[in-house]
Amino acid sequence: MGLQVKPQLFKNRYILAIALSFFIFQLFLFLRSFPAEYNIYLRYIDRMQTNDPFWTSFWFGSELTGEVGLIFRFTGACLFLAFTLLLLRHEKPYFTLLKRAVLFEGIYYIFMLPFILSLFLRPDTNLVNLEAGLSYTLQILFISPAFLMLYYKLRQPTKNKPELFKLGAIVVIGFTLALWIKHFMLMLYALPINLTNPILVVGSLNATLTILFAALFLLAAFLPILKKQKLTFNPKLAGIGFLLIGIHFIVYIAVSQLIQRYWDFMMLTELWAVGFIILSIGYITKR
């Protein structure tokens, strides 16, 4: 008798690809953060001798707070990976892992608040700082409330499925819009823009349009759930949306091979989202 494999196994593998890429990238950032924090400490000691002690200490404190947030996000990545591995093995999924992963991803962004205040309020702030601060603020608004509300609903002993699915759709769309805001604003305040350079034109159009169109496709895919008309969505449209997210980062990587400034800011991107290409295959080919 041949081995019979349930179709659900393949769907779980697509989800596992996202969880694994997210975990690997967060692990890299987590390990890299310790020497980075030490270098920031050395800069702090040096700045204290010449700069305003209050704002210098405030900046250093905001960096340490961000490190705590990174620990929460890395922990959430570990929990999400463990949850998807349980799904893959067809064992009873421990939804406590998923709930806590949702919680930790939601509160991660809140730890950016001291850094945002430093960008907005310090005496030597400039336009670049203000644009970066606006980017981080909008990311919090699009992600944290939805994730925390989803966590709250997941904790309820009696679950309202239409409401839960609607919140899940809001989380996906909000997260995608936050991705777009982060990388569009990054282009505005950190990356070169030159309409006479074809490579930079590609980079700018990619930052401006690719993830934004992804959000529009996902909105169209999840519209029945958002209206509470159905508990299903259009997998083809969702697949195209996820594909566009992955394509954005493939294009960014390609441009970074030719433009040094793009390479310099590589670690400030959500590079793990390349894994959405694998997830998109699962939805586009779904029958």
C-alpha positions, -999 to 999 in steps of 0.1 A, spaced: 0 0 0 13 34 -10 19 62 15 -11 85 16 -4 122 23 -32 146 31 -34 178 11 -33 198 43 3 187 48 14 207 17 -4 238 29 14 235 62 47 233 44 40 266 27 33 282 60 64 266 75 85 283 48 73 317 61 79 307 98 114 294 90 124 324 70 111 347 97 129 327 124 163 326 105 162 364 99 153 372 134 180 349 148 205 367 126 194 401 139 192 388 175 228 375 174 240 406 156 224 429 181 248 422 209 280 435 193 258 463 178 246 473 213 282 473 225 292 497 197 263 519 206 275 519 242 309 531 230 293 558 210 272 568 240 303 572 262 320 593 235 289 615 230 284 621 267 316 642 266 305 666 240 266 664 236 236 672 257 237 645 285 199 642 288 192 636 251 223 615 247 211 593 276 176 593 262 189 581 228 209 553 245 180 543 266 158 541 235 183 518 218 183 495 249 145 495 249 146 485 212 168 456 221 142 444 246 116 446 218 139 426 195 141 399 222 103 397 223 101 395 185 127 367 183 108 348 210 76 352 190 95 339 159 105 308 179 69 302 191 55 306 156 81 282 141 72 256 169 35 260 161 40 254 124 62 224 130 34 209 151 10 215 123 34 198 98 36 167 120 -2 165 122 0 166 160 -25 186 181 -16 222 175 -9 241 206 -27 274 199 -11 289 230 21 291 209 3 309 182 -14 333 206 18 342 223 36 347 189 8 371 179 12 389 213 50 393 210 48 405 174 23 431 185 42 444 215 75 444 196 66 476 178 56 494 210 92 492 222 100 516 194 82 544 211 112 558 231 133 558 198 104 576 180 103 603 207 140 607 204 137 612 167 109 638 170 119 658 201 157 660 203 171 695 197 192 685 167 164 667 149 161 671 111 138 662 83 154 627 79 147 620 116 111 633 113 104 611 83 119 580 101 99 588 132 67 591 111 74 557 95 78 539 128 47 556 142 26 545 113 40 510 116 28 508 152 -6 521 143 -11 496 115 2 466 134 1 467 172 -36 474 178 -47 447 153 -23 421 167 -32 428 203 -69 426 195 -64 393 177 -45 380 207 -74 391 230 -100 373 208 -78 342 206 -78 340 244 -116 340 246 -130 306 256 -159 310 232 -147 322 198 -168 341 173 -155 327 140 -166 355 117 -152 381 140 -119 361 145 -115 356 107 -122 393 101 -95 402 126 -71 378 110 -78 395 76 -72 429 92 -39 417 106 -27 405 73 -37 436 54 -25 460 81 9 442 83 12 445 45 5 482 46 30 486 74 56 468 52 48 492 24 51 523 47 84 511 61 101 505 28 85 534 9 96 558 37 130 542 38 134 552 2 124 588 10 147 594 39 176 570 33 180 558 -3 191 577 -34 164 588 -59 175 597 -94 151 596 -124 181 596 -148 195 563 -134 175 533 -147 185 511 -117 174 538 -92 142 542 -111 135 505 -107 144 507 -70 121 537 -65 91 522 -84 96 490 -65 95 508 -31 65 529 -42 42 504 -59 50 467 -53 39 462 -17 11 487 -21 -4 467 -49 1 436 -28 -20 452 -1 -47 460 -27 -48 424 -39 -50 411 -4 -78 435 4 -98 423 -26 -90 386 -16 -102 391 20 -132 414 13 -158 386 18 -143 379 52 -141 416 61 -178 420 53 -185 388 73 -202 373 42 -180 342 41 -153 325 61 -133 318 29 -113 341 6 -100 342 -30 -68 321 -29 -56 333 -64 -58 370 -54 -42 363 -20 -14 344 -38 -8 373 -61 -6 396 -31 19 374 -13 39 370 -45 42 408 -49 55 411 -13 82 386 -21 91 402 -54 96 435 -37 125 421 -17 140 401 -46 141 434 -66 156 452 -35 183 426 -33 190 429 -70 193 467 -68 216 464 -38 241 444 -58 245 475 -80 238 504 -56 259 505 -24 234 526 -5 207 500 -9 232 474 4 240 496 34 203 495 45 197 459 38 194 449 75 167 476 80 144 458 56 121 429 64 142 406 42 126 374 56 94 383 36 111 368 5 95 336 19 61 349 9 69 337 -27 67 301 -15 34 308 3 21 325 -29 27 293 -48 5 274 -25 -24 298 -30 -20 305 -67 -19 267 -75 -47 259 -51 -77 242 -68 
